[in-house]
C-alpha cells in the first residue's frame, strides 16, 4: 500500500531539519553519554596515573573535617560520599563500558569518607580538653619530655599531672628558667612546682598560627612558666643511656667541641635534631634566605644519611667476592641503609617531619632493592598515605604540605622527558658535566621555590625570594661537606683525634651562615603577604596536583586554577584594622602603609603578627605619636580614608580604648555616636552605639581576633573558621 504524504522525519540530505525535530532532552542525553564515554576512555588510558588520586581524596576528606564546623556536617559529608558510591554501583553495576568510571567514583568516595572518619576518631581519642581560664597552680607531676633551649635561656618540660579542679589526667608544657635547671630534671623524674598556667592560645588574629589546634592533638591542656623553686620528689628511674639522654649528650658534646658558637648550634642540629641553641637572629636570616629547611631534620638530612650508607655499604660489600656471587648486594645495602635511617630518625627525636621523611626514604630503598623505579608519584603517594593514616592532623600543618609539595615538584620535574634527556649521562668534559648538573640543581630549586611560596605565604605571610640561588650553594655545602664532616669528627672523637675535623665543620657552617645573611639582607629579599584565604590555597593545590599527577596534554588544564590562585594571592587585600583576641593590641593601616599600633613593644609577639598580617615591613608607629590621632588618657580617635576601587573614599572615624579606666557613661555614649567603629578590651555598655561596628570584650570572647576591611565592609573573625572543634569550643566558654 502506498505511503500517503511526506514522512514526518525527512531522509537524505535534510539532516539538519531532522536534528531540529529530535527532542532536546534526547540531544542532551547524547552529549552526556559522549562526555561519560570520554571520561571512561581517559581513565582507561591513564591507569598508571590514577592511584595517587586516592591519597588526594583521602587527604581531601581530612581537610573537609577541619573546614566543616559541626558534627551533623561531618556525618552528612560521610553519608553523601557513601551514598554517591552506592548510587554509582546501583547505576552502572555490570556495565563494562562504565567499569573504570565506576571504580573511580566508588574509590574516591570511600577514600573521602575514610579521611573524615579517621581524623574525627583521632581527635576524639587524643584531643586534650584545655583548662578553662588562666590560673596559678601547684603541680605535682612526672616529666614526660625535656627540651633544652639555651638560646631562649630556658628548658621546656612536658609534665603529666592531675588537674587540681577536676582530677583528670592532663599534660602541661612548662618553661623552666635556665638558671634553675639541673641534671636530675629529666624524663621519668617526679617534681613539684608552682606555675602560671594558660590555656593554649587560638589564633591571635585571623590567619595567625593556631597553637590551640596543635596542642589539642598533642594532648596539652595548658602551657605556663614555673615560679619559685622546683622540688624533686622522685628521681628518674630511666637509664642514663636512654635515647633522650643520648640525644642531649650528643648535642652538648657537639656544641662544646665548637665552643657554643652558632656554628656549633647548627652542627648540634644536624647531629641530634636539637635546634634550641640557635640564636633568633641567625634563625631569622636562615628563614628569610629560604634555608630554614636545613635546620629541620627532614627529607634532605635523612636522604643524605641513607644514600651515603647505601653507597658505602654497596661498595664495601662488593669487595667480598664470595658474597657478591651468592647474594643480591642492593638488597643488603638497602637493609643497612634502612637501619641507618631508622637510627638517625630515632636519634634526632623522631619528630613527625623526620618520621615522614624516613618512611619515604624506606619506600625508595624497597624500590631499589626490588629493581623498581625509586622516584615515582606512586611512591610519594604511599608515603603520604602512611603519614596521614598515622597523623591525619599533620595535613593542615606547614611541615607536611611543604615537604610533600617539594618532593612532588622534584619527581614531577624529573619525569618531564626534556629534563630526563638533559640529565641523561653522556660523553662530555667534566666542566660541561658540572655546569649541566649545577643548572639542573638551580632549576630544581627554582621549581621547589615556586611550588612552596604560596604555602609559605599562607602559613607564615613572608617568604624568601632568593631561596633558589641560596639553596644552589647551601644544599651541596650541607649535604656533601658539613654533614660528612660532622660524622667524621664524631668518629675521630672516639680516639681523640676529631679536632681538625671540627675545625672544618665550624668553618663550613660559618660559610652557611654567611650565605644566609648575605641573601637575607639583599633588597627585596623577603616577600610579605597579608592573610590568604583557604579557598585560594585549595585552588592552587588542586591545580598544582593536576599538573603534577597526570601525564600528557591533559595536565595543562591545571594551569588555569594555578593562574587564578596566583592572581588572587597577588591581589589579596591587606586588612585595614586588626584586633587581637584580648583586645589589647590593635593595628590600623594608614594611607602611607605604616601600621599604627596601640602598644609600642619591640619584641611583642602580637605586634609581630600585626605587621606580618598587614603585609607591611615598615616600622610601626605608636598611635599616640601619630599627628592625626587625638588621644586622651583613656581613648584615641583617628580618621582614615577608605573606599571601594574607582570610587571616592570616605572617612572612617575609629574610637580606640587605651586602657580599662572608668569613663562617664554619658561622655562615652556621645563619643560612640560620633564614631563608625569602637574598639575596646573591656565590656562596653549598651549605650555605646557606634554607626557601624562595636568590638568590645563580649564580641572578642565570642568571635576571637578580628580583621576589618573597610573598602568592602568585611569583618573576618577567628571564630568563622573554627566551628565546634574541641580546641575552639573550650576557648569560648
C-alpha positions in Angstrom: 0.0 0.0 0.0 1.5 3.4 -1.0 2.6 5.8 1.7 0.4 8.9 1.9 2.0 12.3 2.3 5.6 13.3 3.4 7.4 11.3 6.0 7.5 13.1 9.4 11.3 12.6 9.6 12.9 13.6 6.3 15.6 11.4 4.9 18.5 12.0 2.6 20.1 15.5 2.7 17.7 17.1 5.1 19.7 16.0 8.2 19.7 19.5 9.8 15.9 19.6 9.8 15.9 16.1 11.4 18.1 17.3 14.2 15.8 20.2 14.9 12.8 17.8 15.1 14.6 15.4 17.6 13.6 16.3 21.2 16.1 18.5 23.1 16.4 16.1 26.0 17.5 13.3 23.6 20.3 15.5 22.3 21.3 16.4 25.9 21.4 12.7 26.8 23.6 12.0 23.8 26.0 14.8 24.9 26.2 13.4 28.4 26.7 9.9 27.1 29.5 11.1 24.9 31.1 13.0 27.8 30.9 10.0 30.1 32.5 7.8 27.4 35.4 10.3 27.1 35.9 10.1 30.9 35.9 6.3 30.7 38.4 6.3 27.8 40.6 8.8 29.7 40.6 6.7 32.9 41.4 3.5 30.9 44.4 5.1 29.2 45.7 6.8 32.4 45.6 3.7 34.6 49.1 4.3 35.9 48.3 7.8 37.0 45.1 7.1 38.9 46.5 5.6 42.1 47.8 8.8 43.7 44.4 10.4 43.4 43.1 8.0 46.1 45.5 9.6 48.6 44.4 13.0 47.4 40.8 12.1 48.1 41.8 10.7 51.5 43.6 14.0 52.3 40.5 15.9 51.0 38.3 14.1 53.5 40.7 15.0 56.3 40.8 18.7 55.2 37.0 18.7 54.9 36.7 17.7 58.5 38.8 20.6 59.6 36.8 23.0 57.4 33.3 21.8 58.3 32.2 23.1 61.7 29.7 20.7 63.2 29.0 17.0 63.8 26.0 16.9 61.6 28.0 18.4 58.8 30.7 15.6 59.2 28.0 13.0 59.3 26.3 14.5 56.2 29.6 14.5 54.3 30.3 10.9 55.1 26.7 9.9 54.2 26.9 11.9 51.0 30.1 10.2 50.0 28.9 6.7 50.7 25.6 7.4 49.2 27.2 8.6 46.0 29.3 5.4 45.9 26.2 3.2 46.4 24.3 5.2 43.7 27.1 4.7 41.2 27.1 0.9 42.0 23.4 0.7 41.5 23.5 2.7 38.3 26.5 1.1 36.5 26.9 -2.3 38.1 27.6 -4.9 35.4 28.1 -2.3 32.6 31.6 -2.9 31.1 31.5 0.4 29.2 31.5 2.2 32.6 33.7 0.0 34.6 36.6 2.4 35.1 34.3 5.3 35.9 32.5 3.2 38.5 35.7 2.1 40.2 37.0 5.7 40.2 33.8 7.1 41.8 33.5 4.4 44.4 37.2 4.5 45.3 37.3 8.3 45.7 34.1 8.4 47.7 35.2 5.7 50.1 38.6 7.4 50.5 36.9 10.8 51.2 34.6 9.2 53.8 37.6 7.4 55.4 39.5 10.6 55.7 36.7 12.4 57.5 36.1 9.4 59.8 39.8 8.8 60.6 40.6 12.4 61.7 37.3 12.6 63.6 38.3 9.4 65.5 41.8 10.7 66.0 40.5 14.0 67.5 38.2 12.1 69.9 41.0 9.8 71.1 43.9 12.1 71.6 42.3 15.6 72.0 43.0 17.2 75.3 40.5 19.5 76.8 42.2 22.8 77.7 41.9 24.4 81.1 39.0 26.9 81.1 40.9 30.0 82.1 44.4 31.2 83.2 45.3 30.3 86.8 48.1 29.8 89.2 48.6 26.2 90.3 50.7 23.9 92.4 51.7 21.0 90.2 52.8 17.5 91.2 53.8 15.7 88.0 56.1 13.4 86.2 58.4 14.6 83.4 57.5 13.1 80.1 59.7 15.2 77.8 62.6 17.6 78.2 63.8 20.1 75.6 66.7 22.4 76.2 66.5 25.8 74.6 69.7 27.7 75.6 69.1 30.4 73.0 65.9 31.3 75.0 67.6 30.8 78.4 65.1 28.1 79.4 64.3 24.4 79.5 60.9 23.2 78.4 59.3 20.3 80.2 56.2 18.3 79.4 54.6 17.2 82.7 52.0 14.5 83.3 49.8 15.5 86.3 46.3 15.7 87.7 44.1 18.7 87.2 43.6 20.3 90.6 40.0 21.1 89.9 38.6 18.1 88.0 41.1 15.4 88.9 41.5 14.3 85.3 44.9 13.3 83.9 46.4 16.2 82.0 49.7 17.2 80.3 51.2 20.6 80.9 54.1 22.3 79.0 56.1 24.3 81.5 59.1 26.6 80.8 61.9 26.4 83.4 64.5 29.2 83.7 67.9 28.1 82.6 69.4 29.1 85.9 67.1 26.6 87.8 67.8 23.7 85.6 69.7 20.7 86.9 70.6 17.2 85.6 68.0 15.5 87.7 65.2 17.2 85.8 64.9 14.6 83.1 62.4 12.1 81.7 60.8 10.0 84.4 61.5 12.2 87.4 58.7 13.4 89.6 58.7 17.1 90.5 56.6 19.6 92.4 56.4 23.2 91.3 54.2 26.3 91.1 53.3 27.6 87.7 51.2 30.2 86.0 49.1 28.3 83.5 47.4 29.5 80.4 45.0 27.6 78.0 46.6 27.0 74.6 46.1 30.1 72.5 43.9 30.1 69.4 45.0 32.4 66.5 45.6 35.8 67.8 44.1 37.3 64.7 42.6 35.7 61.5 45.3 33.9 59.6 47.8 33.7 62.5 49.3 30.5 64.0 46.7 28.2 65.6 48.6 26.8 68.7 45.3 25.6 70.3 44.7 23.2 67.5 48.2 21.8 67.7 48.1 21.5 71.5 44.7 19.6 71.2 46.3 16.9 69.1 49.5 16.8 71.1 47.5 16.2 74.3 48.5 19.5 76.0 45.9 21.1 78.3 47.9 24.2 79.3 51.2 26.0 78.9 53.0 28.0 81.5 56.1 29.1 83.3 57.5 27.9 86.6 57.5 30.3 89.6 59.8 29.7 92.5 61.8 26.6 93.4 61.4 23.3 91.8 61.2 20.4 94.2 62.5 16.9 93.1 60.1 14.3 94.7 61.4 11.2 93.0 64.5 10.9 90.7 64.2 9.3 87.3 64.4 5.6 87.0 65.2 5.7 83.3 68.6 4.7 82.3 71.2 7.3 81.6 71.6 5.5 78.3 68.0 6.3 77.2 67.5 7.7 73.8 66.6 11.2 75.0 69.8 11.3 77.3 71.9 10.2 74.4 70.4 12.8 72.2 71.1 15.6 74.7 74.5 14.3 75.4 75.4 14.3 71.7 74.0 17.8 71.3 76.0 19.1 74.2 79.2 17.4 73.0 78.9 18.9 69.6 78.3 22.4 71.0 81.2 22.0 73.4 83.6 21.0 70.6 82.6 24.1 68.7 82.7 26.4 71.8 79.0 27.1 71.9 79.1 29.2 68.7 76.2 29.5 66.3 78.0 27.0 64.0 78.1 24.7 67.0 74.3 25.1 67.5 73.7 24.2 63.8 76.1 21.3 64.0 74.2 20.0 67.0 71.0 20.3 65.0 72.5 18.2 62.2 73.7 15.6 64.6 70.9 15.3 67.1 67.9 17.4 65.8 68.3 19.8 68.8 67.9 23.4 67.4 67.3 25.1 70.7 70.7 26.8 70.8 70.4 28.6 67.5 70.1 32.4 68.1 66.9 34.0 66.9 68.7 36.5 64.6 70.6 33.7 62.8 67.4 31.6 62.5 65.5 34.6 61.0 68.4 35.1 58.5 68.1 31.4 57.5 64.3 31.8 57.1 64.5 35.0 55.0 67.1 33.3 52.8 64.9 30.3 52.2 67.2 28.0 54.1 65.1 27.1 57.1 64.6 23.6 55.8 68.3 22.9 56.5 67.6 23.4 60.3 64.6 20.9 60.3 65.7 17.3 60.2 63.6 16.1 57.3 64.0 14.8 53.8 67.3 16.3 52.9 69.1 15.0 56.0 67.5 11.6 56.2 68.1 11.1 52.5 71.7 12.1 52.8 72.3 9.6 55.6 70.5 6.8 53.8 72.1 7.5 50.5 75.6 7.7 51.9 75.1 4.5 53.9 73.6 2.7 50.9 76.5 3.6 48.5 79.2 2.9 51.2 77.7 -0.5 52.0 77.3 -1.4 48.4 81.0 -0.6 47.6 82.3 -2.3 50.7 80.2 -5.5 50.2 81.3 -5.6 46.6 84.9 -6.2 47.9 83.8 -9.7 49.1 83.7 -11.9 46.0 82.0 -14.9 47.8 79.1 -12.7 48.9 78.9 -10.9 45.6 78.3 -14.2 43.7 75.6 -15.5 46.1 73.6 -12.6 47.4 72.0 -9.6 45.8 74.1 -6.7 47.1 71.5 -4.0 46.6 69.2 -5.9 49.0 71.9 -6.0 51.7 72.9 -2.4 51.1 69.3 -1.3 51.3 68.8 -3.1 54.6 71.9 -1.5 56.0 70.8 2.0 54.8 67.3 1.4 56.3 68.8 0.6 59.7 71.0 3.8 59.5 67.9 5.9 58.5 65.8 4.5 61.3 68.6 5.0 63.8 69.1 8.6 62.7 65.4 9.3 62.9 65.3 8.0 66.5 68.4 9.8 67.5 67.1 13.2 66.2 63.9 12.9 68.2 61.6 11.0 65.9 59.5 14.2 65.2 56.7 13.8 62.7 58.6 15.5 59.8 61.6 13.2 60.4 59.4 10.1 60.6 57.6 11.2 57.4 60.9 11.6 55.6 62.1 8.2 56.9 59.0 6.5 55.6 59.5 8.0 52.2 63.2 7.1 52.1 62.5 3.5 53.2 60.0 3.1 50.4 62.7 4.3 47.9 65.0 1.7 49.4 62.4 -1.0 48.9 62.0 0.1 45.3 65.8 -0.1 44.7 66.0 -3.5 46.3 63.2 -4.8 44.1 64.7 -3.2 41.0 61.8 -0.7 40.6 61.7 3.0 39.8 62.6 4.6 43.1 61.2 8.1 42.5 57.7 7.9 41.3 54.4 9.5 42.2 53.1 6.2 43.5 55.9 6.0 46.0 55.2 9.6 47.1 51.5 8.8 47.4 52.2 5.7 49.5 54.4 7.7 51.9 51.8 10.5 52.2 49.1 8.0 52.8 51.1 6.2 55.5 51.8 9.5 57.3 48.1 10.7 57.1 46.9 7.3 58.4 49.2 7.7 61.5 48.9 11.5 61.9 45.9 12.8 59.9 46.2 16.2 61.7 49.5 16.8 60.0 47.7 17.6 56.8 46.8 21.2 57.9 50.4 21.9 59.2 53.0 23.6 57.0 55.6 20.9 57.6 53.5 18.2 55.8 52.4 20.5 53.0 55.8 21.9 52.3 57.8 18.6 52.4 55.4 16.7 50.1 55.0 19.7 47.8 58.7 19.8 47.4 59.0 16.1 46.7 56.1 16.1 44.3 57.7 19.1 42.5 61.0 17.2 42.2 59.5 14.0 41.0 57.2 15.8 38.5 60.1 17.9 37.1 62.4 14.9 36.6 59.6 12.9 34.9 59.4 15.5 32.1 61.0 14.0 29.0 63.1 17.1 28.3 64.5 17.1 31.8 65.3 13.4 31.6 67.2 13.9 28.4 69.0 16.9 29.9 70.2 14.8 32.9 71.0 11.6 31.0 74.6 10.5 31.2 76.7 11.4 28.1 80.3 11.7 27.0 81.4 15.2 27.8 84.1 17.1 29.7 83.9 17.4 33.5 83.4 21.2 33.2 80.3 20.7 31.0 79.0 18.0 33.2 79.4 20.2 36.3 77.7 23.1 34.5 74.8 20.9 33.5 74.3 19.5 37.0 74.5 23.0 38.5 71.9 24.2 36.1 69.7 21.2 37.0 70.1 21.9 40.7 69.2 25.6 40.2 66.2 24.7 38.1 65.1 22.2 40.7 65.5 24.8 43.4 63.5 27.3 41.4 60.7 24.9 40.8 60.6 24.0 44.5 60.5 27.7 45.5 57.7 28.3 43.1 55.8 25.3 44.4 56.3 26.2 48.1 55.9 30.0 48.0 52.0 30.0 48.1 52.1 27.5 51.0 54.8 29.5 52.9 52.9 32.8 52.4 49.6 31.2 53.5 51.1 30.0 56.8 53.9 32.5 57.6 52.9 35.5 55.5 56.6 36.0 54.4 58.9 34.1 52.1 62.5 34.4 50.9 62.6 35.5 47.3 66.2 34.4 46.7 65.8 30.9 48.0 66.7 29.1 44.7 70.0 30.9 44.5 70.8 30.5 48.1 70.0 26.8 48.0 72.2 26.3 45.0 75.2 26.9 47.2 73.8 25.8 50.6 72.4 22.4 49.8 75.6 21.0 48.3 77.6 22.6 51.2 75.5 20.9 53.9 75.0 17.6 52.1 78.5 17.0 50.8 80.6 18.9 53.2 79.1 19.8 56.6 77.2 16.6 57.3 80.0 14.2 56.3 82.5 16.3 58.3 80.2 16.1 61.4 80.0 12.3 61.1 83.8 12.1 60.6 84.5 14.3 63.5 82.3 12.2 65.8 84.1 9.1 64.7 87.5 10.6 65.2 86.4 11.8 68.7 86.4 8.1 69.7 90.2 8.1 69.5 90.6 11.8 70.5 91.6 13.0 67.0 88.5 14.9 66.0 89.8 18.5 66.4 90.9 19.1 62.8 87.5 17.8 61.5 85.6 20.0 64.0 87.6 23.0 62.7 86.5 22.2 59.2 82.9 21.8 60.4 82.9 25.2 62.1 84.2 26.9 59.0 81.7 25.2 56.7 78.8 26.2 58.9 80.1 29.7 59.3 80.0 29.9 55.5 76.4 28.7 55.6 75.5 31.5 58.0 77.4 34.0 55.8 75.3 32.8 52.8 72.1 33.1 54.8 72.9 36.7 56.0 74.0 37.8 52.5 70.9 36.7 50.7 68.5 37.8 53.5 70.0 41.3 53.6 69.6 42.0 49.9 66.9 44.5 48.8 63.6 42.8 48.2 64.8 39.5 49.8 61.5 39.0 51.6 58.0 38.9 50.1 55.3 39.8 52.6 51.7 38.9 52.2 48.5 39.6 54.2 46.1 36.8 55.0 45.4 34.5 52.1 42.1 32.7 52.0 41.9 29.0 52.4 39.9 28.7 49.2 42.7 30.4 47.3 45.3 27.9 48.7 43.0 25.0 47.9 42.5 26.2 44.4 46.3 26.5 43.9 46.9 23.0 45.4 44.2 21.4 43.2 45.7 22.9 40.1 49.3 22.0 41.1 48.3 18.4 41.8 46.6 18.2 38.5 49.7 19.4 36.8 51.9 17.0 38.7 49.9 13.8 38.8 48.6 13.4 35.2 50.7 12.8 32.1 50.3 14.3 28.7 48.5 17.4 27.5 45.6 16.9 29.9 47.9 18.0 32.8 47.9 21.5 31.3 44.4 22.0 32.5 45.9 22.6 35.9 47.5 25.8 34.7 44.1 27.6 34.9 43.4 27.2 38.6 47.1 27.8 39.4 47.0 31.1 37.5 43.7 32.2 39.1 45.0 31.3 42.6 48.3 33.3 41.9 46.2 36.3 40.8 44.1 36.1 44.0 47.2 35.8 46.1 48.8 38.8 44.5 45.7 40.9 44.7 44.7 39.8 48.3 43.9 43.0 50.2 45.5 43.8 53.5 43.2 44.4 56.4 42.7 48.0 57.4 42.3 47.1 61.1 43.5 44.2 63.1 42.3 43.5 66.7 43.8 40.7 68.8 41.7 38.3 70.7 42.2 40.1 74.0 41.7 43.5 72.5 44.9 44.8 74.0 46.8 45.1 70.7 45.4 46.8 67.6 46.9 47.7 64.3 45.5 50.3 61.9 47.0 50.8 58.4 47.2 54.4 57.4 47.5 56.0 54.0 51.3 55.8 54.0 51.2 52.0 54.5 52.5 52.3 58.0 50.8 50.3 60.8 49.6 52.3 63.7 49.9 50.2 66.9 48.2 50.8 70.2 51.2 49.5 72.3 54.8 50.0 71.5 56.7 46.8 72.2 59.8 46.0 70.3 59.6 42.2 70.9 55.9 41.9 71.3 54.5 38.6 69.7 51.2 40.4 69.0 53.0 43.3 67.2 54.9 40.8 65.0 51.7 39.2 63.9 50.0 42.6 63.3 52.9 43.6 61.0 53.0 40.3 59.1 49.3 40.1 58.5 49.2 43.7 57.4 51.8 42.9 54.8 54.0 45.8 56.0 57.7 45.8 56.6 57.8 49.4 57.7 58.5 50.4 61.3 55.1 50.7 63.1 54.1 54.0 64.6 52.5 54.1 68.1 49.1 55.5 67.8 49.7 58.3 70.4 52.6 59.6 68.3 50.7 59.8 65.1 49.9 63.5 64.5 46.4 62.8 63.0 45.3 60.9 66.1 43.6 62.7 69.1 44.3 60.9 72.3 43.3 61.3 75.9 44.3 59.2 78.9 41.5 56.7 78.1 40.8 56.9 74.3 42.3 57.7 70.9 40.3 58.9 68.0 41.5 58.8 64.4 40.1 59.0 60.9 41.2 57.0 57.9 40.1 57.3 54.3 39.0 54.1 52.6 36.6 53.2 49.8 35.8 50.7 47.0 38.1 50.8 43.9 37.3 53.6 41.4 35.1 55.3 44.0 35.7 58.3 46.1 37.0 57.2 49.5 35.0 58.1 52.6 36.3 59.0 56.1 36.0 56.3 58.8 36.2 57.5 62.4 37.7 55.0 64.8 37.5 55.2 68.6 40.1 53.0 70.4 40.2 52.5 74.2 43.8 52.7 75.6 43.0 51.0 78.9 40.2 49.8 81.2 39.9 53.0 83.2 36.3 54.1 84.1 34.7 56.7 81.8 31.5 58.6 82.4 28.8 56.7 80.5 27.2 59.8 79.0 30.5 61.0 77.6 31.3 57.5 76.3 27.9 57.2 74.6 28.4 60.6 72.9 31.8 59.6 71.7 30.5 56.3 70.4 27.7 58.1 68.4 30.4 60.1 66.5 32.5 57.0 65.6 32.0 54.4 62.9 33.9 51.8 64.8 34.6 51.4 68.5 37.3 49.1 69.8 37.9 48.3 73.5 39.4 45.5 75.5 36.7 45.9 78.2 33.0 45.5 78.2 31.2 48.5 76.8 27.7 49.5 77.9 24.6 49.2 75.6 24.5 53.0 75.4 27.7 52.8 73.3 26.3 52.6 69.8 28.7 53.4 67.0 27.5 54.0 63.5 28.7 50.6 62.2 30.7 48.2 64.5 31.4 47.8 68.2 34.2 45.5 69.2 34.5 45.0 73.0 35.3 42.1 75.3 31.9 40.5 74.8 32.4 40.5 71.0 36.1 39.3 71.2 35.2 36.4 73.6 32.6 35.2 71.1 34.4 35.9 67.8 38.1 36.0 68.7 40.7 38.1 66.9 39.2 40.3 64.2 40.3 41.7 60.8 38.3 44.6 59.2 38.4 45.5 55.6 36.8 49.0 55.3 36.6 49.2 51.5 34.4 46.1 51.3 32.9 46.5 54.8 34.0 42.9 55.5 34.6 41.7 59.1 36.7 38.5 59.3 37.0 36.7 62.7 38.8 33.7 64.0 35.6 32.0 65.0 34.4 31.9 61.4 37.0 29.1 60.6 36.8 27.1 63.9 33.2 25.6 64.1 32.6 23.3 67.0 36.0 21.7 67.1 37.2 20.9 70.6 40.2 23.3 70.7 37.8 26.3 69.9 34.7 25.1 71.8 36.7 25.2 75.1 38.1 28.7 74.4 34.7 30.4 74.1 33.2 29.1 77.3 
